[in-house]
Amino acid sequence: MKKLFIFIFIITFLGNCTKEIISSTNTSKFSFSTTYFDYNPYSNELYLYAEIENVTLTNNIDSVWADVINQDSEKILTAKLLQTNNLNDSLWNVNSFSYKEFISPFESGNYWVKFYISVSGKLDSLITNSKYLSIFDGNAIPEIISWEVPNEFQIDEVDWKDLPIFLTIFDLNGNDNIQNVKYEVKRFFDGCEVECIIDPNCNDIIEDSEFQSDETWDLEFIQYNSAGFLYGVVIKMRPLDGSSYEDEHNQFEAKDCGRTGLIIIRFIFTDLDANQIFSNEIPIEIIAP
């Protein structure tokens, strides 16, 4: 029922639409500003939506339509979108068009949409990113498909390094049903073996008895692929000299050293039906340069 509520909410409040552009050939007078598409398994309806900006406030749009393409690159539908606003709207320079129809049969899978606009005989088009659409309307238990985590990672002597980690998951209810994807760690670190200046206990080993977590330790959705939904995160790894680091997203104070030893990482993700899935414990050996 939660997915049904979300679907209704999105249709009612179209401000939640997202820009999903891969490629487009915009004219100088009109441009696609927002696109959205989804399938509602409760009503068996396919929904398409596009906002088109009238850049120069001239000319009228002749027509807007879309091709729906499945993961086998087959066009399953060509649909005409109808205008949902009028010239009396306060935002009349942005034209909105939508399509909602009962579609059956329909198969779960990855889909993308190519939107078209015709203005004074000139054609413009836009291709969205792929998206997994599901016909399943029950409470599906999500599952872990695979992860990409190195067995070993070497920190640098003086420079911070990126440790990228990826996780592929799948949920029959679709990626919109995934509430969050997080990670947590246990540390089994060696002492610094230096003169302690910042932390008087810097030469003590670190052994976590429980997993450590933080509200910011989230994996971000990257894309749909043939196996499921790909998520990823880049973990900043401190260099051996313990130096500080700061960017627009992170701020880490200096320490006496960058620790080496063992990290145990575990993934946790939760869906909107309160299903919570834990991965196996995955070791990463952190070594000195």
BALOBA-1460 file (C-alpha; in Angstrom, 3 decimals):
// residues 289
<rec num="1" residu="m" x="0.000" y="0.000" z="0.000"/>
<rec num="2" residu="k" x="2.912" y="2.332" z="0.603"/>
<rec num="3" residu="k" x="3.938" y="2.183" z="-3.038"/>
<rec num="4" residu="l" x="0.365" y="2.989" z="-4.077"/>
<rec num="5" residu="f" x="0.407" y="6.042" z="-1.798"/>
<rec num="6" residu="i" x="3.730" y="7.170" z="-3.246"/>
<rec num="7" residu="f" x="2.429" y="6.780" z="-6.797"/>
<rec num="8" residu="i" x="-0.681" y="8.847" z="-6.054"/>
<rec num="9" residu="f" x="1.446" y="11.458" z="-4.281"/>
<rec num="10" residu="i" x="3.757" y="11.815" z="-7.272"/>
<rec num="11" residu="i" x="0.888" y="12.176" z="-9.702"/>
<rec num="12" residu="t" x="-0.821" y="14.756" z="-7.479"/>
<rec num="13" residu="f" x="2.293" y="16.793" z="-6.732"/>
<rec num="14" residu="l" x="4.266" y="16.904" z="-9.935"/>
<rec num="15" residu="g" x="6.974" y="18.999" z="-8.343"/>
<rec num="16" residu="n" x="8.557" y="15.722" z="-7.316"/>
<rec num="17" residu="c" x="9.379" y="14.838" z="-10.928"/>
<rec num="18" residu="t" x="13.037" y="14.397" z="-11.726"/>
<rec num="19" residu="k" x="15.097" y="15.323" z="-14.721"/>
<rec num="20" residu="e" x="16.226" y="12.090" z="-16.374"/>
<rec num="21" residu="i" x="18.022" y="13.294" z="-19.494"/>
<rec num="22" residu="i" x="20.656" y="11.214" z="-21.258"/>
<rec num="23" residu="s" x="20.596" y="13.009" z="-24.591"/>
<rec num="24" residu="s" x="18.464" y="15.569" z="-26.292"/>
<rec num="25" residu="t" x="18.466" y="17.783" z="-29.382"/>
<rec num="26" residu="n" x="16.812" y="20.931" z="-28.066"/>
<rec num="27" residu="t" x="15.534" y="23.662" z="-30.352"/>
<rec num="28" residu="s" x="16.280" y="27.265" z="-29.432"/>
<rec num="29" residu="k" x="12.639" y="27.991" z="-28.574"/>
<rec num="30" residu="f" x="11.642" y="24.976" z="-26.470"/>
<rec num="31" residu="s" x="13.478" y="22.571" z="-24.179"/>
<rec num="32" residu="f" x="12.539" y="19.628" z="-21.979"/>
<rec num="33" residu="s" x="13.004" y="20.668" z="-18.361"/>
<rec num="34" residu="t" x="11.521" y="17.660" z="-16.527"/>
<rec num="35" residu="t" x="10.481" y="14.114" z="-17.381"/>
<rec num="36" residu="y" x="8.984" y="11.288" z="-15.343"/>
<rec num="37" residu="f" x="7.528" y="7.849" z="-15.986"/>
<rec num="38" residu="d" x="6.231" y="4.997" z="-13.815"/>
<rec num="39" residu="y" x="3.898" y="1.998" z="-13.741"/>
<rec num="40" residu="n" x="1.271" y="1.478" z="-11.041"/>
<rec num="41" residu="p" x="0.779" y="-2.265" z="-10.403"/>
<rec num="42" residu="y" x="-2.396" y="-1.631" z="-8.387"/>
<rec num="43" residu="s" x="-4.255" y="0.012" z="-11.278"/>
<rec num="44" residu="n" x="-2.148" y="-1.402" z="-14.162"/>
<rec num="45" residu="e" x="-1.623" y="2.136" z="-15.431"/>
<rec num="46" residu="l" x="1.420" y="3.524" z="-17.179"/>
<rec num="47" residu="y" x="2.146" y="7.174" z="-16.444"/>
<rec num="48" residu="l" x="4.255" y="9.544" z="-18.572"/>
<rec num="49" residu="y" x="4.928" y="13.195" z="-17.816"/>
<rec num="50" residu="a" x="7.024" y="15.978" z="-19.370"/>
<rec num="51" residu="e" x="7.524" y="19.669" z="-18.736"/>
<rec num="52" residu="i" x="8.667" y="21.742" z="-21.694"/>
<rec num="53" residu="e" x="10.013" y="25.233" z="-21.223"/>
<rec num="54" residu="n" x="9.049" y="27.884" z="-23.761"/>
<rec num="55" residu="v" x="12.354" y="29.723" z="-23.818"/>
<rec num="56" residu="t" x="11.384" y="32.636" z="-26.068"/>
<rec num="57" residu="l" x="7.654" y="32.711" z="-25.134"/>
<rec num="58" residu="t" x="6.772" y="32.389" z="-28.817"/>
<rec num="59" residu="n" x="5.076" y="29.765" z="-31.006"/>
<rec num="60" residu="n" x="2.826" y="26.948" z="-29.927"/>
<rec num="61" residu="i" x="3.681" y="23.299" z="-29.463"/>
<rec num="62" residu="d" x="2.074" y="21.157" z="-32.173"/>
<rec num="63" residu="s" x="2.260" y="17.816" z="-30.344"/>
<rec num="64" residu="v" x="4.135" y="15.788" z="-27.728"/>
<rec num="65" residu="w" x="4.451" y="12.003" z="-27.767"/>
<rec num="66" residu="a" x="6.692" y="9.265" z="-26.406"/>
<rec num="67" residu="d" x="8.028" y="5.817" z="-27.241"/>
<rec num="68" residu="v" x="8.269" y="3.339" z="-24.351"/>
<rec num="69" residu="i" x="11.158" y="0.889" z="-24.856"/>
<rec num="70" residu="n" x="11.859" y="-2.287" z="-22.876"/>
<rec num="71" residu="q" x="15.172" y="-3.848" z="-21.823"/>
<rec num="72" residu="d" x="15.310" y="-5.830" z="-25.087"/>
<rec num="73" residu="s" x="15.312" y="-2.504" z="-26.987"/>
<rec num="74" residu="e" x="11.797" y="-3.218" z="-28.263"/>
<rec num="75" residu="k" x="9.305" y="-0.365" z="-28.604"/>
<rec num="76" residu="i" x="6.198" y="-1.558" z="-26.762"/>
<rec num="77" residu="l" x="4.117" y="1.601" z="-27.014"/>
<rec num="78" residu="t" x="3.854" y="4.983" z="-28.691"/>
<rec num="79" residu="a" x="1.696" y="7.354" z="-26.662"/>
<rec num="80" residu="k" x="0.430" y="10.892" z="-27.278"/>
<rec num="81" residu="l" x="0.748" y="13.184" z="-24.242"/>
<rec num="82" residu="l" x="-1.995" y="15.716" z="-23.576"/>
<rec num="83" residu="q" x="-1.363" y="19.212" z="-22.272"/>
<rec num="84" residu="t" x="-2.330" y="19.595" z="-18.608"/>
<rec num="85" residu="n" x="-1.954" y="23.353" z="-18.220"/>
<rec num="86" residu="n" x="-3.305" y="26.331" z="-20.156"/>
<rec num="87" residu="l" x="-2.214" y="29.839" z="-21.031"/>
<rec num="88" residu="n" x="-3.958" y="31.246" z="-17.955"/>
<rec num="89" residu="d" x="-1.566" y="29.395" z="-15.653"/>
<rec num="90" residu="s" x="0.849" y="31.575" z="-13.731"/>
<rec num="91" residu="l" x="3.781" y="29.583" z="-15.103"/>
<rec num="92" residu="w" x="2.515" y="29.667" z="-18.671"/>
<rec num="93" residu="n" x="6.080" y="29.635" z="-20.079"/>
<rec num="94" residu="v" x="6.358" y="26.026" z="-18.828"/>
<rec num="95" residu="n" x="4.063" y="23.599" z="-20.633"/>
<rec num="96" residu="s" x="3.167" y="20.306" z="-18.933"/>
<rec num="97" residu="f" x="2.024" y="17.180" z="-20.774"/>
<rec num="98" residu="s" x="0.968" y="13.798" z="-19.421"/>
<rec num="99" residu="y" x="-0.332" y="10.356" z="-20.333"/>
<rec num="100" residu="k" x="-2.034" y="7.800" z="-18.078"/>
<rec num="101" residu="e" x="-3.642" y="4.662" z="-19.453"/>
<rec num="102" residu="f" x="-4.416" y="1.061" z="-18.485"/>
<rec num="103" residu="i" x="-1.711" y="-1.175" z="-19.980"/>
<rec num="104" residu="s" x="-2.082" y="-4.956" z="-19.956"/>
<rec num="105" residu="p" x="-0.237" y="-7.201" z="-20.357"/>
<rec num="106" residu="f" x="2.847" y="-5.494" z="-18.963"/>
<rec num="107" residu="e" x="6.076" y="-7.148" z="-17.826"/>
<rec num="108" residu="s" x="8.450" y="-6.135" z="-15.034"/>
<rec num="109" residu="g" x="11.834" y="-4.966" z="-16.273"/>
<rec num="110" residu="n" x="14.055" y="-2.045" z="-17.147"/>
<rec num="111" residu="y" x="12.437" y="0.549" z="-19.394"/>
<rec num="112" residu="w" x="13.314" y="3.908" z="-20.816"/>
<rec num="113" residu="v" x="11.302" y="6.497" z="-22.676"/>
<rec num="114" residu="k" x="12.053" y="8.693" z="-25.681"/>
<rec num="115" residu="f" x="10.002" y="11.879" z="-25.604"/>
<rec num="116" residu="y" x="9.290" y="13.892" z="-28.773"/>
<rec num="117" residu="i" x="8.054" y="17.427" z="-29.374"/>
<rec num="118" residu="s" x="6.946" y="18.973" z="-32.647"/>
<rec num="119" residu="v" x="7.005" y="22.766" z="-32.982"/>
<rec num="120" residu="s" x="6.148" y="24.390" z="-36.325"/>
<rec num="121" residu="g" x="7.137" y="21.217" z="-38.136"/>
<rec num="122" residu="k" x="10.488" y="20.917" z="-36.324"/>
<rec num="123" residu="l" x="11.169" y="17.814" z="-34.250"/>
<rec num="124" residu="d" x="13.003" y="17.619" z="-30.924"/>
<rec num="125" residu="s" x="13.564" y="14.537" z="-28.745"/>
<rec num="126" residu="l" x="14.911" y="13.406" z="-25.378"/>
<rec num="127" residu="i" x="15.921" y="9.968" z="-24.043"/>
<rec num="128" residu="t" x="15.566" y="9.210" z="-20.329"/>
<rec num="129" residu="n" x="17.716" y="6.999" z="-18.159"/>
<rec num="130" residu="s" x="16.500" y="3.424" z="-17.749"/>
<rec num="131" residu="k" x="14.212" y="2.614" z="-14.828"/>
<rec num="132" residu="y" x="12.919" y="-0.649" z="-13.350"/>
<rec num="133" residu="l" x="9.114" y="-0.869" z="-13.532"/>
<rec num="134" residu="s" x="7.377" y="-3.615" z="-11.565"/>
<rec num="135" residu="i" x="3.982" y="-5.292" z="-11.873"/>
<rec num="136" residu="f" x="4.331" y="-6.886" z="-8.417"/>
<rec num="137" residu="d" x="1.855" y="-5.488" z="-5.865"/>
<rec num="138" residu="g" x="2.695" y="-7.573" z="-2.771"/>
<rec num="139" residu="n" x="5.306" y="-7.252" z="-0.032"/>
<rec num="140" residu="a" x="8.499" y="-8.511" z="-1.659"/>
<rec num="141" residu="i" x="11.574" y="-9.157" z="0.444"/>
<rec num="142" residu="p" x="14.505" y="-7.312" z="-1.164"/>
<rec num="143" residu="e" x="17.744" y="-9.191" z="-1.755"/>
<rec num="144" residu="i" x="21.441" y="-8.580" z="-2.173"/>
<rec num="145" residu="i" x="22.736" y="-9.552" z="-5.613"/>
<rec num="146" residu="s" x="26.445" y="-8.725" z="-5.366"/>
<rec num="147" residu="w" x="29.009" y="-6.271" z="-4.036"/>
<rec num="148" residu="e" x="32.308" y="-4.849" z="-5.202"/>
<rec num="149" residu="v" x="34.624" y="-4.458" z="-2.204"/>
<rec num="150" residu="p" x="38.405" y="-4.923" z="-2.413"/>
<rec num="151" residu="n" x="40.103" y="-7.532" z="-0.243"/>
<rec num="152" residu="e" x="42.991" y="-5.137" z="0.311"/>
<rec num="153" residu="f" x="43.479" y="-1.379" z="0.158"/>
<rec num="154" residu="q" x="46.770" y="0.507" z="0.375"/>
<rec num="155" residu="i" x="46.675" y="3.979" z="1.898"/>
<rec num="156" residu="d" x="49.058" y="6.691" z="0.692"/>
<rec num="157" residu="e" x="51.978" y="8.208" z="2.546"/>
<rec num="158" residu="v" x="50.686" y="11.804" z="2.451"/>
<rec num="159" residu="d" x="47.585" y="12.009" z="0.217"/>
<rec num="160" residu="w" x="44.006" y="11.043" z="0.988"/>
<rec num="161" residu="k" x="42.693" y="8.274" z="-1.290"/>
<rec num="162" residu="d" x="39.226" y="7.244" z="-2.421"/>
<rec num="163" residu="l" x="37.916" y="3.781" z="-1.581"/>
<rec num="164" residu="p" x="34.917" y="3.143" z="-3.907"/>
<rec num="165" residu="i" x="32.413" y="0.485" z="-2.845"/>
<rec num="166" residu="f" x="29.429" y="-0.770" z="-4.839"/>
<rec num="167" residu="l" x="26.375" y="-2.851" z="-3.947"/>
<rec num="168" residu="t" x="23.741" y="-4.301" z="-6.279"/>
<rec num="169" residu="i" x="20.356" y="-5.098" z="-4.740"/>
<rec num="170" residu="f" x="16.946" y="-6.058" z="-6.095"/>
<rec num="171" residu="d" x="13.358" y="-5.578" z="-4.951"/>
<rec num="172" residu="l" x="10.338" y="-6.845" z="-6.892"/>
<rec num="173" residu="n" x="8.498" y="-3.736" z="-5.704"/>
<rec num="174" residu="g" x="11.032" y="-1.561" z="-7.517"/>
<rec num="175" residu="n" x="13.763" y="0.817" z="-6.422"/>
<rec num="176" residu="d" x="11.173" y="3.369" z="-5.261"/>
<rec num="177" residu="n" x="10.378" y="0.917" z="-2.463"/>
<rec num="178" residu="i" x="13.937" y="1.086" z="-1.076"/>
<rec num="179" residu="q" x="14.033" y="3.489" z="1.871"/>
<rec num="180" residu="n" x="17.783" y="3.588" z="2.547"/>
<rec num="181" residu="v" x="21.009" y="1.694" z="1.916"/>
<rec num="182" residu="k" x="23.728" y="2.102" z="4.536"/>
<rec num="183" residu="y" x="27.016" y="0.597" z="5.655"/>
<rec num="184" residu="e" x="28.678" y="0.092" z="9.032"/>
<rec num="185" residu="v" x="32.165" y="-0.998" z="10.064"/>
<rec num="186" residu="k" x="34.208" y="-2.711" z="12.731"/>
<rec num="187" residu="r" x="37.853" y="-1.655" z="13.096"/>
<rec num="188" residu="f" x="40.779" y="-3.803" z="14.165"/>
<rec num="189" residu="f" x="43.594" y="-1.290" z="13.794"/>
<rec num="190" residu="d" x="47.252" y="-1.374" z="14.768"/>
<rec num="191" residu="g" x="48.781" y="1.392" z="16.855"/>
<rec num="192" residu="c" x="50.430" y="4.332" z="15.118"/>
<rec num="193" residu="e" x="53.959" y="3.555" z="16.372"/>
<rec num="194" residu="v" x="54.865" y="7.257" z="16.338"/>
<rec num="195" residu="e" x="55.354" y="10.024" z="18.893"/>
<rec num="196" residu="c" x="51.785" y="10.861" z="19.949"/>
<rec num="197" residu="i" x="51.099" y="14.607" z="19.586"/>
<rec num="198" residu="i" x="47.343" y="14.852" z="19.026"/>
<rec num="199" residu="d" x="46.081" y="11.759" z="20.839"/>
<rec num="200" residu="p" x="48.143" y="10.483" z="23.798"/>
<rec num="201" residu="n" x="46.757" y="6.990" z="23.145"/>
<rec num="202" residu="c" x="47.625" y="6.923" z="19.447"/>
<rec num="203" residu="n" x="49.880" y="3.883" z="19.838"/>
<rec num="204" residu="d" x="47.101" y="1.750" z="21.346"/>
<rec num="205" residu="i" x="45.339" y="-0.717" z="19.114"/>
<rec num="206" residu="i" x="41.668" y="-0.197" z="18.196"/>
<rec num="207" residu="e" x="39.316" y="-3.176" z="18.385"/>
<rec num="208" residu="d" x="35.598" y="-2.456" z="18.025"/>
<rec num="209" residu="s" x="33.351" y="-4.927" z="19.821"/>
<rec num="210" residu="e" x="30.300" y="-3.700" z="17.874"/>
<rec num="211" residu="f" x="29.707" y="-2.247" z="14.444"/>
<rec num="212" residu="q" x="30.137" y="1.521" z="14.170"/>
<rec num="213" residu="s" x="27.721" y="3.579" z="12.088"/>
<rec num="214" residu="d" x="26.841" y="7.174" z="11.286"/>
<rec num="215" residu="e" x="23.726" y="8.797" z="9.854"/>
<rec num="216" residu="t" x="25.796" y="10.019" z="6.886"/>
<rec num="217" residu="w" x="27.084" y="6.566" z="5.908"/>
<rec num="218" residu="d" x="24.670" y="6.058" z="3.034"/>
<rec num="219" residu="l" x="25.128" y="4.469" z="-0.356"/>
<rec num="220" residu="e" x="23.646" y="6.494" z="-3.202"/>
<rec num="221" residu="f" x="21.626" y="5.034" z="-6.044"/>
<rec num="222" residu="i" x="23.665" y="5.092" z="-9.270"/>
<rec num="223" residu="q" x="21.700" y="3.287" z="-11.955"/>
<rec num="224" residu="y" x="19.572" y="0.332" z="-12.950"/>
<rec num="225" residu="n" x="21.430" y="-2.582" z="-14.515"/>
<rec num="226" residu="s" x="20.544" y="-6.033" z="-15.811"/>
<rec num="227" residu="a" x="20.932" y="-7.563" z="-12.318"/>
<rec num="228" residu="g" x="19.129" y="-4.959" z="-10.207"/>
<rec num="229" residu="f" x="19.743" y="-1.563" z="-8.632"/>
<rec num="230" residu="l" x="23.345" y="-0.367" z="-8.331"/>
<rec num="231" residu="y" x="24.325" y="1.696" z="-5.275"/>
<rec num="232" residu="g" x="27.730" y="3.088" z="-4.362"/>
<rec num="233" residu="v" x="29.767" y="5.197" z="-1.983"/>
<rec num="234" residu="v" x="33.290" y="6.620" z="-1.940"/>
<rec num="235" residu="i" x="35.008" y="6.370" z="1.449"/>
<rec num="236" residu="k" x="37.831" y="8.817" z="2.119"/>
<rec num="237" residu="m" x="40.915" y="7.036" z="3.474"/>
<rec num="238" residu="r" x="43.398" y="8.927" z="5.664"/>
<rec num="239" residu="p" x="47.089" y="8.840" z="4.630"/>
<rec num="240" residu="l" x="49.779" y="7.368" z="6.832"/>
<rec num="241" residu="d" x="50.948" y="10.813" z="8.022"/>
<rec num="242" residu="g" x="47.488" y="11.469" z="9.559"/>
<rec num="243" residu="s" x="46.933" y="14.781" z="7.759"/>
<rec num="244" residu="s" x="43.575" y="16.580" z="7.726"/>
<rec num="245" residu="y" x="41.169" y="16.872" z="4.811"/>
<rec num="246" residu="e" x="38.340" y="19.192" z="3.835"/>
<rec num="247" residu="d" x="36.050" y="19.605" z="0.839"/>
<rec num="248" residu="e" x="32.464" y="20.775" z="0.334"/>
<rec num="249" residu="h" x="31.111" y="17.505" z="1.745"/>
<rec num="250" residu="n" x="33.731" y="16.381" z="4.277"/>
<rec num="251" residu="q" x="35.859" y="17.785" z="7.070"/>
<rec num="252" residu="f" x="38.363" y="15.557" z="8.879"/>
<rec num="253" residu="e" x="40.775" y="16.882" z="11.496"/>
<rec num="254" residu="a" x="44.391" y="15.758" z="11.582"/>
<rec num="255" residu="k" x="45.410" y="12.733" z="13.631"/>
<rec num="256" residu="d" x="48.740" y="11.233" z="14.620"/>
<rec num="257" residu="c" x="48.579" y="8.680" z="11.806"/>
<rec num="258" residu="g" x="46.453" y="6.924" z="9.263"/>
<rec num="259" residu="r" x="45.693" y="3.547" z="10.753"/>
<rec num="260" residu="t" x="46.386" y="0.190" z="9.163"/>
<rec num="261" residu="g" x="44.886" y="-3.174" z="10.005"/>
<rec num="262" residu="l" x="41.522" y="-4.749" z="9.295"/>
<rec num="263" residu="i" x="38.117" y="-3.233" z="8.536"/>
<rec num="264" residu="i" x="34.973" y="-5.355" z="8.579"/>
<rec num="265" residu="i" x="32.200" y="-3.742" z="6.530"/>
<rec num="266" residu="r" x="28.514" y="-4.708" z="6.488"/>
<rec num="267" residu="f" x="25.668" y="-3.386" z="4.375"/>
<rec num="268" residu="i" x="22.147" y="-2.768" z="5.692"/>
<rec num="269" residu="f" x="19.159" y="-1.705" z="3.643"/>
<rec num="270" residu="t" x="15.522" y="-1.154" z="4.512"/>
<rec num="271" residu="d" x="12.424" y="-0.912" z="2.340"/>
<rec num="272" residu="l" x="9.148" y="0.933" z="2.868"/>
<rec num="273" residu="d" x="7.501" y="-2.273" z="4.120"/>
<rec num="274" residu="a" x="9.966" y="-2.348" z="7.062"/>
<rec num="275" residu="n" x="11.961" y="-5.275" z="5.647"/>
<rec num="276" residu="q" x="15.601" y="-4.959" z="6.728"/>
<rec num="277" residu="i" x="18.395" y="-6.904" z="5.055"/>
<rec num="278" residu="f" x="21.957" y="-7.381" z="6.365"/>
<rec num="279" residu="s" x="24.868" y="-8.496" z="4.216"/>
<rec num="280" residu="n" x="27.623" y="-10.844" z="5.282"/>
<rec num="281" residu="e" x="30.603" y="-9.324" z="7.074"/>
<rec num="282" residu="i" x="33.202" y="-8.343" z="4.470"/>
<rec num="283" residu="p" x="36.896" y="-7.894" z="5.463"/>
<rec num="284" residu="i" x="39.188" y="-5.275" z="3.944"/>
<rec num="285" residu="e" x="42.889" y="-5.335" z="4.837"/>
<rec num="286" residu="i" x="44.254" y="-1.782" z="5.118"/>
<rec num="287" residu="i" x="47.994" y="-1.749" z="4.417"/>
<rec num="288" residu="a" x="50.735" y="0.885" z="4.581"/>
<rec num="289" residu="p" x="52.434" y="2.205" z="1.429"/>
